[in-house]
Structures are given as C-alpha cells and as structure tokens.
Amino acid sequence: MNSLLRFALPLAGAALTLAAQSSERPSKVIAPVFRGVLLDAGCRDFSSHNLSKAPARVTNDGSIENNTARTASGVTVDAQALAAQRADVLPHQVADLLSRQSDPTCAIKGNTRAYALLLENGRLLDLDDGGNTYATAAVEGSTEGRAMLTGQAPGFKPRAIVKGRLQGDKILATSVQLP
C-alpha cells in the first residue's frame, strides 16, 4: 500500500496541474498600434516638403485654386489665358473624373489602390495587401472619402490608426480606422 501511494501521489499532482493549465484561457496578444497620416503609396515624391503640403484643391470649373501664371520651357501663360483655354476643354469632364486623377501631394484619391502610413516621427510604412483592403473600406466608409469619390471634394490625407505588426517597412495590418 505504501509503495502504491508513493507512485499514485505524484501522478495525481501532475494530473491536477495539467487540468489547471488546460482550464486557463490563452493570454490575449495585443497587436501594436500605429498612428499617422494615411497616404497614397503610389505617389512619386515622398519628400518631407511634398508630404507636408495640403492636398491640391480643385474648383468647380476644374481649375486649381490660387492659379497664377505658369511657365514651361521659357513660355509664360497668364491666368486669364489659362482660364479661357480651360473653358473650352473642361466642360466635358464630370466631377468624379477629378477624383480619379493622382494628387501630386500624395493625398488619397479615387485611383488609390495602395496605402502608406506616415508616422509622427517621419517614418513611412507601407500597408500589406490586407491593410490596403482595410484602408479602402475605411476611406469609403468615411464622410470625406465618400465626398471625394463622388467628385464633391478633393483628395485628402486622413489621420489613421492601424493595428498590426511590423515586418521590415511594411505593416501587416489587422485593422485600419479613420477617427
């Protein structure tokens, strides 16, 4: 009997420990949170000067706000001549056509398919394919995004909260929110 107790007692203790461990819930892993400005990752100029600019604004007639004289290859065209030329060219363009043209300041427009997040410290991180899907849904679900997509507002650079993990210079996102 004594030898039976010596053998059974450790087994019973091990069984109780195993039962206690299996009844515990697994600890919840919290994904890192990244906060910054959501931008068009297909933009050509990611200089800090360009990223700090406000998105280009377009008026109802299709011209760019604060339009002044333009110079190209030594030829200067004044604002009145530009306005006269635009009067002939722009009437056929529908409002949402402007939302589908790229913005030189990396603002999100209707043609944006890949997104990047500019962090507060100046680091630029791309979103993975899943993050691009979440970002598209967030943009389409926002008031500014819907207005931009229908041609009633210009491109925009929204603040965003992205949850996910970092892999190199890419965020493997689990959610994207526009507060």
TAFENPE-V345264 format. One record per backbone hydrogen bond with DSSP energy under -0.5 kcal/mol. NH is the residue of the N-H (numbers start at 1). CO is the residue of the C=O. If there is no record, write none. Layout:
NH_CO + NH_CO
//
This chain:
5_1 + 6_2 + 7_3 + 8_4 + 9_5 + 10_6 + 11_7 + 12_8 + 13_9 + 14_10 + 15_11 + 16_12 + 17_13 + 18_14 + 19_15 + 20_16 + 21_17 + 22_18 + 23_19 + 24_20 + 24_21 + 30_28 + 31_29 + 32_164 + 34_162 + 36_160 + 37_118 + 38_158 + 39_116 + 40_106 + 41_39 + 41_114 + 42_114 + 43_40 + 46_44 + 51_47 + 52_48 + 53_49 + 53_50 + 59_63 + 62_59 + 65_57 + 67_64 + 70_77 + 72_75 + 75_72 + 76_74 + 77_70 + 82_78 + 83_79 + 84_80 + 85_81 + 86_82 + 87_83 + 88_84 + 88_85 + 89_85 + 90_86 + 92_89 + 93_90 + 97_94 + 98_94 + 98_95 + 99_95 + 100_96 + 100_97 + 101_98 + 106_103 + 108_156 + 110_99 + 111_99 + 112_109 + 116_39 + 117_125 + 118_37 + 118_116 + 119_117 + 119_123 + 120_35 + 122_119 + 125_117 + 125_123 + 126_169 + 127_115 + 128_171 + 132_128 + 133_129 + 134_130 + 135_131 + 136_132 + 137_133 + 138_134 + 139_135 + 140_136 + 141_137 + 142_138 + 142_139 + 146_142 + 147_143 + 148_144 + 149_145 + 150_146 + 151_148 + 152_147 + 153_147 + 156_108 + 160_36 + 161_177 + 162_34 + 163_175 + 164_32 + 165_172 + 167_170 + 170_167 + 171_126 + 172_165 + 172_170 + 173_171 + 174_163 + 175_163 + 177_161 + 179_177
//
